[in-house]
Each structure stands twice: as C-alpha cells, then as structure tokens.
Amino acid sequence: MPIVSVILPTYNRKKLLGRSVQSVLNQTYQDFELIIIDDGSTDDTERLVKSLNSEKIIFIRHEQNKGVAAARNTGLRLATGEYIAFQDSDDEWMLDKLENQIRAFETSPPEVGMVYTAYLVKAHGEEGYIHFLEPKIKDRSIFSNLVRRHFMGMPGLMLKRDCFERGGTFDERFPAFDDWDLFLRMSRHYHSKGINKPLFINYRQADSVSSNLSYITKGFQLLLEKYYHDIKQDKRLLASCYFKLGHLFSAQGEFKQGRRYFIKSIEAYPLNIMASIGFIVSFFGKGIYNVLTNSYRVIRGMGLRG
C-alpha cells in the first residue's frame, strides 16, 4: 500500500487538470496513489486522465454532479494510504511538496495530526503572486485562529488517515467552505504543524467556487450556525461574521437580508463602523453598492475563500 493517498476532485476542468495532475505525478516523493474523482463532468475529462497512462492514478466518475465535498468523501472511502493529501483540479504543487510534509510528520510528536503549508496565489486577470500564510500562527492547537480566519489551503493540507475516524469526513451540506469546516473540526482534536514555505500555487479562476457569491454565502451561514457557540464568545468576532454576511447578501442585491445582518453586527458590537457604512450604502442599489465596496477585494480581504 502507498504511504500517501492524494485525493483530487474535478468538475469540467479539462483545460486546467493536466497541469494539476502532472504537478502531483512529478513529485520528488513518489510513494503515493492519486485518486481522481470526476464529479459528473461533461468536458471529456475521463479521456484526458486516461491519456496520462499512469499506474498511480485511480479514476472514479460520478454520473451526476454531487459537489466537491461529496467527491472528496468518495476519495476518502477509496484511500489506502497512511496519510491523506488533497489537490484541486486548477492548482499546482511545488515538486517537493509531499517530501516536505512527510519529513515534517517524521520529525513531529505523535499528537500532530495535520501539516499545512504556505502557498502562492495567482488571481485571475492579475499579475504576480501573493505569498500567503498567517504570520501569527504557531504549531500545536490552531482552532482559535481558524475560527477567525480561513488561512489554510486545501492543496497544502496533509493529515494522518486516523484523523478522519475521530474528526469525521466532509460535511456535504456545504457548497463552499467544506474545507474550512474540516480544518476546524480536525483542529479541535489534533495539533498541527505549519511549513512556512510556499508549496503550492492557488490559481483563482473566474468561475471558481470562490467567485460564486451564492455558494460562499450559504457556506458561511452554515459555518456561523455550526460554530456559533465558539464565535459568540468574542463579540467583535461575532459582529465581524454578521458584517460578512450582510456584505455578501448586499453584493448580490439581497438588501433586506443584508441589512438584517448589518443590524445584527451593530447590535453585537456597536463600534463596528464597517457595518454602519454597509447598512447606509445598501440603500444606493446593487450597482453603486458593488462599486463602492469593490466586492471581490472586500471578500478576499476578509479571508473568504472557496
């Protein structure tokens, strides 16, 4: 059996998938299997994968699109490795990504259940890369940090297989942020180790989940509901979450819902000036609202990623 199982879900990413898969197959550490789950693609993804002719690839196809969380769970059911890693169909691993993470596990105490890495971000239509890693994060328990910010990237995560027995698998209710939810659950039970070296490139596509406001709004609502007991302990954090939802709804033109959350944000923490501004600007209409708030950059700045 391989030491590492790599799970890669994909949906209509034929034009980008080759780069992603090759970055896994070309790793300096080669003791792995690559489980590719085609989540009901209609773009001949299967032909592309089979043309790669690699014995390391296990290809599974969903006849209907079930969502990324369901696809990842299919991969988990098939995985045989001691460690589980994840790749996205439009991202790219550095060649020594697995090697660095295996070494980190080998030199860490047994209570460390997951290793995550820094990464580079290449936004659609923008030049250059952004180096991304939460600078204040320390090893060991990171739950309180994760509640405040979604700083881990799924392609940079490796976990011990045993973690899923205690922490559970992906919650398939989430159209977005299923990864954030998993990180939070795992960090309740296991210590972690961060590698402050960019080991993958996150390519932000125009049609990615992180660009779908409806998906991220529903995902963030579920997160707030699921971790409300932890979030409400910090009134400023609770106000920030309400503000994010107010902004997300307003950016889609759902101003009644947006204002409701802006008001809840102000009630939770009256000094939250951004919520007051959002409430006022929401009366100007969707077009003006989005111009004034520059929706995509606001969301990115809040750490909201798919």
C-alpha positions as CSV (number, residue, x, y, z in Angstrom):
1,M,0.0,0.0,0.0
2,P,1.2,3.6,-0.7
3,I,2.2,5.8,2.2
4,V,0.2,8.8,0.8
5,S,-3.2,8.9,-0.8
6,V,-3.8,12.1,-2.8
7,I,-7.4,13.0,-3.5
8,L,-8.3,15.2,-6.4
9,P,-11.9,16.1,-7.2
10,T,-12.6,17.7,-10.6
11,Y,-15.6,19.1,-12.5
12,N,-15.3,20.4,-16.0
13,R,-11.7,21.4,-15.6
14,K,-10.2,19.5,-18.6
15,K,-8.2,22.6,-19.8
16,L,-6.6,23.0,-16.4
17,L,-6.5,19.5,-15.0
18,G,-3.3,18.4,-16.8
19,R,-1.1,20.9,-15.0
20,S,-2.6,19.9,-11.6
21,V,-2.2,16.2,-12.2
22,Q,1.3,16.5,-13.5
23,S,2.4,18.5,-10.5
24,V,1.4,15.5,-8.4
25,L,2.9,12.8,-10.6
26,N,6.2,14.8,-10.8
27,Q,6.8,14.9,-7.0
28,T,10.2,14.1,-5.6
29,Y,8.4,11.8,-3.1
30,Q,6.8,9.0,-5.1
31,D,5.2,6.7,-2.6
32,F,1.6,7.7,-3.3
33,E,-1.6,6.9,-5.1
34,L,-3.6,9.6,-6.9
35,I,-7.4,9.2,-6.7
36,I,-9.1,11.4,-9.2
37,I,-12.9,11.8,-8.8
38,D,-14.7,13.2,-11.9
39,D,-17.8,14.8,-10.3
40,G,-20.1,14.4,-13.4
41,S,-18.0,16.4,-15.9
42,T,-19.3,17.0,-19.4
43,D,-16.0,18.0,-21.0
44,D,-14.3,14.6,-21.7
45,T,-12.3,14.7,-18.5
46,E,-12.0,10.9,-18.4
47,R,-10.3,10.8,-21.8
48,L,-7.7,13.3,-20.6
49,V,-6.9,11.4,-17.4
50,K,-6.6,8.0,-19.2
51,S,-4.3,9.6,-21.8
52,L,-1.8,10.3,-18.9
53,N,-1.3,6.5,-18.7
54,S,-0.1,6.5,-15.1
55,E,-0.3,3.4,-12.8
56,K,-0.5,5.8,-9.8
57,I,-3.9,7.1,-10.9
58,I,-7.2,5.7,-9.7
59,F,-10.1,7.2,-11.7
60,I,-13.6,7.3,-10.4
61,R,-16.6,9.0,-12.0
62,H,-19.8,10.3,-10.5
63,E,-22.5,10.1,-13.1
64,Q,-24.1,13.2,-11.6
65,N,-22.5,16.3,-10.1
66,K,-22.7,15.9,-6.3
67,G,-20.4,18.8,-5.2
68,V,-16.8,18.9,-4.1
69,A,-17.4,17.7,-0.5
70,A,-19.1,14.5,-1.8
71,A,-16.3,14.0,-4.3
72,R,-13.7,14.3,-1.6
73,N,-15.6,11.8,0.5
74,T,-15.7,9.3,-2.4
75,G,-11.9,9.7,-2.5
76,L,-11.6,9.1,1.3
77,R,-13.5,5.9,1.0
78,L,-11.1,4.6,-1.6
79,A,-7.9,5.9,0.0
80,T,-5.4,3.3,1.4
81,G,-2.5,5.5,2.4
82,E,-1.3,6.2,5.9
83,Y,-1.5,9.9,5.1
84,I,-4.1,11.8,3.1
85,A,-3.3,14.8,0.9
86,F,-5.6,16.9,-1.3
87,Q,-5.1,18.6,-4.6
88,D,-7.5,20.9,-6.5
89,S,-8.0,20.5,-10.3
90,D,-6.8,24.0,-11.1
91,D,-3.9,24.4,-8.7
92,E,-0.2,23.3,-8.9
93,W,2.0,21.7,-6.3
94,M,5.7,22.5,-6.0
95,L,7.8,19.4,-6.8
96,D,8.9,18.9,-3.2
97,K,5.5,19.4,-1.6
98,L,5.0,15.8,-0.4
99,E,8.6,15.4,0.6
100,N,8.5,18.4,2.9
101,Q,5.3,17.3,4.6
102,I,6.4,13.7,5.1
103,R,9.6,15.0,6.7
104,A,7.5,17.3,8.9
105,F,5.4,14.4,10.2
106,E,8.5,12.2,10.8
107,T,10.1,14.9,13.0
108,S,6.9,15.9,14.9
109,P,5.4,14.4,18.1
110,P,2.6,11.9,17.7
111,E,-0.2,14.4,18.6
112,V,0.4,16.3,15.4
113,G,-2.4,15.1,13.1
114,M,-2.1,17.6,10.2
115,V,0.6,19.5,8.4
116,Y,-0.2,22.6,6.3
117,T,1.9,24.8,4.1
118,A,2.2,28.4,2.9
119,Y,1.2,29.0,-0.7
120,L,1.2,31.4,-3.6
121,V,-1.9,33.0,-5.0
122,K,-2.3,33.9,-8.7
123,A,-5.6,35.8,-9.1
124,H,-7.4,35.7,-12.4
125,G,-6.5,38.6,-14.5
126,E,-3.8,39.9,-12.2
127,E,-0.1,39.9,-12.5
128,G,2.3,38.3,-10.0
129,Y,1.8,36.2,-6.9
130,I,0.7,36.7,-3.4
131,H,2.6,34.8,-0.6
132,F,0.0,33.6,1.8
133,L,0.5,32.2,5.3
134,E,-1.0,33.5,8.5
135,P,2.2,35.0,10.2
136,K,0.9,34.7,13.8
137,I,0.1,31.0,13.5
138,K,2.1,28.7,15.7
139,D,2.3,25.0,15.8
140,R,0.1,22.8,18.1
141,S,-3.5,23.9,18.6
142,I,-4.8,26.4,16.0
143,F,-8.6,26.2,16.5
144,S,-9.0,29.7,17.9
145,N,-7.0,31.1,14.9
146,L,-9.0,29.2,12.4
147,V,-12.3,30.4,13.8
148,R,-11.2,34.0,13.0
149,R,-9.7,33.4,9.6
150,H,-9.7,30.8,6.8
151,F,-5.9,30.8,6.3
152,M,-5.3,27.1,5.3
153,G,-5.4,26.0,1.7
154,M,-6.8,22.5,0.9
155,P,-4.0,21.6,-1.6
156,G,-1.5,22.4,1.2
157,L,-3.0,20.0,3.8
158,M,-1.9,16.5,4.7
159,L,-3.5,14.6,7.5
160,K,-3.0,11.2,9.2
161,R,-5.6,8.8,7.9
162,D,-6.7,8.2,11.5
163,C,-7.8,11.8,11.9
164,F,-11.0,11.1,9.9
165,E,-12.1,8.4,12.3
166,R,-12.3,11.0,15.1
167,G,-12.8,14.3,13.2
168,G,-15.2,13.0,10.6
169,T,-15.3,13.4,6.9
170,F,-16.5,16.4,4.7
171,D,-19.9,17.8,5.5
172,E,-21.8,17.6,2.2
173,R,-24.2,20.3,3.1
174,F,-21.5,22.9,2.3
175,P,-21.4,24.2,-1.3
176,A,-18.3,26.2,-0.2
177,F,-16.1,26.2,2.9
178,D,-16.4,22.4,3.4
179,D,-12.6,22.6,3.7
180,W,-12.8,25.4,6.5
181,D,-15.3,23.3,8.4
182,L,-13.0,20.2,8.2
183,F,-10.0,22.3,9.3
184,L,-12.0,23.5,12.3
185,R,-13.2,20.0,13.3
186,M,-9.7,18.5,13.0
187,S,-8.1,21.3,14.9
188,R,-10.3,20.5,17.9
189,H,-8.8,17.1,18.2
190,Y,-5.3,17.3,16.8
191,H,-2.2,19.5,16.9
192,S,-0.9,20.8,13.7
193,K,2.4,21.9,12.1
194,G,2.8,24.7,9.6
195,I,5.5,24.9,7.0
196,N,6.4,28.5,6.3
197,K,7.4,27.8,2.7
198,P,5.1,28.1,-0.4
199,L,4.5,24.6,-1.6
200,F,1.6,25.1,-4.0
201,I,0.1,27.8,-6.2
202,N,-3.5,28.6,-5.9
203,Y,-4.9,29.8,-9.2
204,R,-8.1,31.8,-8.7
205,Q,-10.3,31.2,-11.7
206,A,-13.2,33.5,-12.7
207,D,-15.7,30.6,-12.5
208,S,-14.3,29.0,-9.3
209,V,-16.4,28.4,-6.1
210,S,-14.7,31.4,-4.5
211,S,-16.3,33.6,-7.2
212,N,-19.8,32.3,-6.6
213,L,-21.4,34.6,-4.0
214,S,-24.4,32.4,-3.6
215,Y,-22.2,29.4,-2.7
216,I,-20.0,31.3,-0.3
217,T,-22.9,33.0,1.4
218,K,-24.6,29.7,2.1
219,G,-21.3,28.1,3.2
220,F,-20.6,31.0,5.6
221,Q,-24.1,30.8,7.0
222,L,-23.6,27.1,7.8
223,L,-20.2,27.9,9.4
224,L,-21.7,30.6,11.6
225,E,-24.5,28.2,12.6
226,K,-22.2,25.3,13.3
227,Y,-19.6,27.2,15.3
228,Y,-21.9,29.8,16.8
229,H,-21.1,28.7,20.4
230,D,-17.4,29.4,19.8
231,I,-17.8,32.5,17.8
232,K,-20.3,34.3,20.2
233,Q,-17.6,34.2,23.0
234,D,-16.0,37.1,21.2
235,K,-18.5,39.9,20.4
236,R,-16.2,41.6,17.9
237,L,-15.7,38.3,16.1
238,L,-19.5,37.7,16.1
239,A,-20.1,41.2,14.7
240,S,-17.5,40.6,12.0
241,C,-19.3,37.4,10.9
242,Y,-22.6,39.2,10.8
243,F,-21.0,42.0,8.8
244,K,-19.5,39.5,6.3
245,L,-23.0,38.0,5.7
246,G,-24.5,41.4,5.4
247,H,-22.0,42.3,2.7
248,L,-22.4,39.0,0.9
249,F,-26.1,39.4,0.7
250,S,-25.9,43.0,-0.3
251,A,-23.3,42.3,-3.0
252,Q,-26.0,40.0,-4.6
253,G,-28.7,42.7,-4.4
254,E,-30.5,40.9,-1.5
255,F,-30.5,44.1,0.6
256,K,-33.3,43.1,3.0
257,Q,-31.2,40.2,4.2
258,G,-28.1,42.2,4.1
259,R,-29.4,45.0,6.3
260,R,-30.7,42.4,8.8
261,Y,-27.2,41.1,9.2
262,F,-25.7,44.7,9.3
263,I,-28.0,45.5,12.2
264,K,-27.1,42.3,14.0
265,S,-23.5,43.2,13.6
266,I,-24.0,46.6,15.1
267,E,-26.0,45.1,18.0
268,A,-23.2,42.6,18.7
269,Y,-20.6,45.3,18.7
270,P,-21.8,48.9,18.3
271,L,-18.3,50.2,17.4
272,N,-18.3,48.2,14.2
273,I,-18.1,51.2,11.8
274,M,-18.0,49.0,8.7
275,A,-21.4,47.5,9.4
276,S,-22.9,51.0,9.8
277,I,-21.3,52.0,6.4
278,G,-22.6,48.8,4.8
279,F,-26.1,49.5,6.1
280,I,-26.1,53.0,4.6
281,V,-24.6,52.1,1.3
282,S,-27.1,49.3,0.8
283,F,-29.8,51.9,0.1
284,F,-27.9,53.0,-3.0
285,G,-28.7,49.9,-5.1
286,K,-26.6,46.9,-6.2
287,G,-24.6,48.7,-8.9
288,I,-23.4,51.5,-6.7
289,Y,-23.0,49.2,-3.7
290,N,-20.6,46.9,-5.5
291,V,-18.7,49.8,-7.0
292,L,-18.2,51.4,-3.6
293,T,-17.3,48.2,-1.8
294,N,-15.3,46.6,-4.7
295,S,-16.9,43.3,-3.7
296,Y,-14.2,40.8,-4.8
297,R,-11.5,42.6,-2.9
298,V,-13.6,43.0,0.2
299,I,-14.3,39.3,0.3
300,R,-10.7,38.4,-0.3
301,G,-9.6,40.7,2.4
302,M,-11.9,39.1,4.9
303,G,-10.4,35.7,4.1
304,L,-13.5,34.3,2.5
305,R,-12.3,31.6,0.0
306,G,-13.8,28.7,-1.6
